[in-house]
Every structure is written in C-alpha cells, then in structure tokens.
Amino acid sequence: AEVPARDASGVAGSVPLSQPEPVVFIFKTMNEPGLGELSLFRVYSGTIKSGDDLLNMSRDVSERLGQLYVLNGHDRTPVTQLRAGDLGAVVKLRATHTGDTLCSPKYPVVLPAVEYPRPNIHGALRLRSKGDEDKLAVGLATLHQEDPTFHYRVDDELHQTIVSGQGEIHLQVIVERLARRFGVQVTLEEPGIPYRETIRTRGESRYRHKKQTGGAGQFAEVWLRLEPGPRDSGVEFKQSLVGTNVDRVFVPSVEKGVSTACREGILAGFRVTDVKAEFYDGKMHPVDSKDIAFQVAGYHAFKEAFQSATPCLLEPICIVTVTAPEDHVGAILGDLSARRGQIIGVEADGHFQSIRARVPQKELYHYSTVVRSLTSGRGRHAEEFSHYAEVAPEHAQKILAERAKRNGAAVHAHEK
C-alpha cells in the first residue's frame, strides 16, 4: 500500500508504507492541563521511539520525540515505540503543528495536509468584564490551534473580535470552552457590517479656518473638489496648485486632514472610499499659517464637499453557494429572494442542486442554521466576499437611523 506525498523538491509521488524509514503525520493538537501541548499523530511507515530525531518537512526544522503515549479517552498509556498504522501522541514538540509531517532525514517527504471546510457562520465576542483581553487572546489562539475549522480575527474597523465556525453549536462550544478552560466570560452577538461611504456626483468646498487666541493664531483656507472614483479604488488625493497662494509645504497637511475625515466617516462613521479629491487652491497667512491649521481646514473642506456631492452608503455583497436536495430548491430560492439575493444560476450537483446567488452580508447572519432548517438538515452552504454595492435608499435610511441611535446610546453611557 502507498499514500500520496511529495518529496523534498516538491515533486508529487507516494510513500510505500512498507519502507523502513519513519513517516508521521500530525492530525490534531490538544492542550492538556498539567501536561502541556499534546500532538496526536499516525505513523504511516517505519517505527518511532522516544528520543528519535525527526525532520519536520513542513517547516524545515528538526524535532526530538519525547514520551510517546497511546490514548484511550482521557487515559494515556506510555509506550516505548509505535509502528506503521499506530495512532499515538507525544508532548512538547517545539515547532510542529496540526497538518505537519515528521519523517526521517534519510527519507524526506511531505504528506498532503487535510483540507478543512471553510467557516459558514460568524459571530462577535463581547467581554463581560474588562481586563480579560490577554486571556481571551491566549484562549482563542489555543482553540484555533486545536481546531483548524475555527477561525478568529480582531477587526480594527468594527472594533470587534470576530469568530467563525461550522455552525451555531460550534460557536457555542467555543464560548463554553473559553469560560471553562481559560476563565473568560464572553457574550456571542451579531457582528457589525463594514459599510462604506461614497459620493454619486461632484462636490466642491472653500473652507477657511481662522483661530485667534491672543497669542499665535491659526489661519488656513483650502479649496477642494471631489468627484466619484471607480468602485473599490479607495481615496485618491492630488494637488493642482498654481501660483503662490499656498506654499506646497502645506499639501501633506491638507492630505492628512482629508485622510482623517475619510477614516472617521461623514454620514455615519463608516470609512470613505471611491472618491477623488483635488486640492486646487487656497490662501495662507505669512505668520499664522501652520501645519495644524491646514490639517483642520483640509478636514472640514472635505466634509463640506462630501455632503454636497450626493453621498450614499455601500454594503459588502457575498457570493453564496447553497447545495440542497432538488425538492428543497424552491424554498431556498424563495428565502434568498427575501434576503435581497440576486440568483446567478442553478446547476445539478449529483443528486443535489447547487444554487449561486449574490446576497448582502447583512442578510447572512445565522444563514447556515436557516439552510439546515429549510432542507431538513441535508443542505449546506458556503459564502465568500464578492464586492461592494450601493445600498437602496430605504435600507440606507434604516442603517443611518440605527447608527445614530447606537452612537447616541454610547454617548449617554459615557456621560454616565
């Protein structure tokens, strides 16, 4: 018998299981209280013993095997050696993780890593008590190492810790493990949506910043033009100053002010994108004009021009692929339409049908649970980000109202 593999040069081939040199595949990593990191493996060929030096081909490092164990539930039985076909565990490997291959330096090969399913459900974690941020970070990193189907990330834009898994129960188990093993109490809630702000038409502003406080004053005047940019182009800033009305040394100051306004957002605190800004003229004072003055003027000039250029909201759109039995396709199509989905196509996939659609990310919270419910547990779905699209006016008004309400509640809580 043989198992697919590739050699040290990356050439695909196979490992004959009868050859004498050891080849070991790490298929799971666990953290045992009082013992540390425990790597579970299968021996594909040869014989391994405690104290053997093996090569981690996946990371190009050498590993020395410590005490070997055979596991039976929570029971660990120490053994001196394991042969081809055996399942075992070893503690405290230095740089080896789930999916790595350990082998003899005389026979360097890499076994194919397991392809884990992509997450299909997402949630946000909120700490119940402040000061547990470090414990939460350690807990999430450990749980991801043990379970590669669980993912997490800290979203700087949404100011949330986003966790992703294979279903509601999966995420609930993660929350329970954080509490039981790491002493971190968290609440699972709906993740925020990274909306964007942009403009539909051209806009212009001439903003003067003047401040006199008895001592050194501040003066800057910025003339700014805006126009829509191509979708997903970000913010483009340029200057077309002519003459000596404004010293070119203040151009970076204006750009910094514009960048700050784009980061903070104008309509509802979402980031600005797909805008071309042109700093074409202005005025300065020989004494009172300085860096901070042009930053402030650039900031407010951009906000004024943005408001005059028919601003609108953009929302992330995902490509959703639902695989379901043929007799449940109608229910899936109806549900996708109710979620503002745009059907791309329906194709046969064996005894199932594969439905592809474009759906706003806002409509996909707990969608995996809905798919299971509509298909009696026989359907599954996958989703991936596609692009940003303009939000319909009626939905945009709801989003802006919710955002204003949330910001008002946050200010009220802060004042308390």
Secondary structure, 3 states (H helix, E strand, C coil): CEEEEEECCCCEEEEECCCCCCEEEEEEEEEECCCEEEEEEEEEECEEECCCEEEECCCCEEEECCCEEEEECCEEEEECEEECCCEEEEECCCCCCCCCEEECCCCCEECCCCCCCCCCEEEEEEECCCCCHHHHHHHHHHHHHHCCCCEEEEECCCCEEEEEECCHHHHHHHHHHHHHHHCCCEEEECCCCCCEEEECCCEEEEEEEEECCCCCCEEEEEEEEEEECCCCCCEEEEECCCCCCCCHHHHHHHHHHHHHHHHHCCCCCCEECCEEEEEEEEECCCCCCCHHHHHHHHHHHHHHHHHCCCEEEEEEEEEEEEEEEHHHHHHHHHHHHHCCCEEEEEEEECCEEEEEEEEEHHHHCCHHHHHHHHCCCCCEEEEEEEEEEECCHHHHHHHHHHHHHHHHHHHHHHHC
